[in-house]
Amino acid sequence: MVSILLSIAFIIVSAIIDFEVLEFSYIYDHKSRFFQRALFFICLALFSYTGAIGGVLLFAALFDGTLNKLRGLEVLHLGNTAKWDIFFNNKPMLYICVKVICLFSGIFLCMI
């Protein structure tokens, strides 16, 4: 349960930070963001491996939608820059299925 709460708090804070950066510029380099997120989930893994994996799945399921809502877009909005978005652009049902599977798998793993 702690893994779920920590992950959701981290997702919200990460989305707010990205939203504030995107208001004034474009994110050209994702290395620092990736390092910050990897470090968080590595630290979470020190507490619980399954919680960390569940947290990563929750991040995959909820981060884009949270950032989209902050930006005033639809929750399931797909852009055309990120490789993830480009892949799913013509496959909306697959995108929704992947998000739902990540969400429920993440919750399940965090509850173990």
C-alpha positions in Angstrom: 0.0 0.0 0.0 2.9 2.4 0.8 4.3 1.7 -2.7 1.1 2.8 -4.3 0.9 6.0 -2.3 4.5 6.9 -2.9 4.3 6.1 -6.6 1.1 8.2 -7.1 2.7 11.1 -5.2 5.8 10.8 -7.3 3.7 10.6 -10.5 1.8 13.8 -9.6 5.0 15.7 -8.6 6.8 14.6 -11.8 3.8 15.7 -14.0 3.7 19.1 -12.3 7.4 19.6 -12.8 7.2 18.6 -16.5 4.1 20.8 -16.9 6.0 23.8 -15.5 9.0 23.2 -17.8 6.8 22.7 -20.8 5.0 26.0 -20.2 8.2 27.9 -20.9 10.2 25.7 -23.2 10.6 22.3 -24.8 12.3 19.3 -23.1 15.2 18.6 -25.3 17.1 16.2 -23.1 15.4 13.5 -21.1 18.5 12.1 -19.4 18.0 14.0 -16.1 14.3 13.2 -15.9 15.1 9.5 -16.6 17.8 9.5 -13.9 15.5 11.1 -11.4 12.7 8.6 -12.0 15.1 5.6 -12.1 16.6 6.7 -8.8 13.2 7.0 -7.2 12.2 3.4 -8.2 15.6 2.0 -7.3 15.1 3.5 -3.8 11.6 2.0 -3.7 13.1 -1.3 -4.7 15.2 -1.2 -1.5 11.9 -1.4 0.4 10.0 -3.8 -2.0 11.0 -5.2 -5.4 7.4 -5.9 -6.3 6.4 -2.4 -5.1 9.0 -0.9 -7.3 7.9 -2.9 -10.4 4.3 -2.0 -9.6 5.3 1.7 -9.2 6.9 1.6 -12.6 3.8 0.1 -14.1 1.6 2.7 -12.3 3.9 5.4 -13.7 3.5 4.0 -17.2 -0.3 4.0 -16.7 -0.9 7.3 -15.1 1.9 9.8 -15.9 0.9 10.7 -19.5 -2.8 11.2 -18.5 -1.8 13.3 -15.5 0.5 15.5 -17.6 -2.2 15.8 -20.3 -4.8 17.0 -17.8 -2.4 19.6 -16.4 -1.9 20.8 -20.0 -5.6 21.0 -20.6 -5.6 18.1 -23.1 -7.7 14.9 -23.2 -6.4 12.3 -20.8 -5.7 9.8 -23.7 -4.1 12.5 -25.9 -1.2 11.2 -28.0 1.3 13.6 -29.4 3.6 13.0 -32.4 7.0 13.5 -30.8 7.6 10.7 -28.3 8.3 7.2 -29.8 5.6 5.8 -27.4 3.0 8.3 -28.9 4.1 7.7 -32.5 3.7 3.9 -32.0 0.2 4.2 -30.5 -1.1 7.0 -32.7 -3.0 4.7 -35.1 -3.8 2.1 -32.4 -6.0 3.8 -29.8 -7.6 0.6 -28.5 -4.2 -1.0 -28.0 -3.0 2.1 -26.1 -6.0 1.9 -23.8 -5.5 -1.8 -23.2 -1.8 -1.3 -22.4 -2.7 1.5 -20.0 -5.4 -0.6 -18.2 -3.1 -3.6 -18.0 -0.3 -1.5 -16.5 -2.7 0.1 -14.1 -4.1 -3.1 -12.7 -0.8 -5.0 -12.8 0.8 -2.1 -11.0 -1.8 -2.1 -8.3 -1.6 -5.8 -7.9 2.2 -5.8 -7.6 2.1 -3.0 -5.1 -0.3 -4.9 -2.9 1.8 -8.0 -2.7 
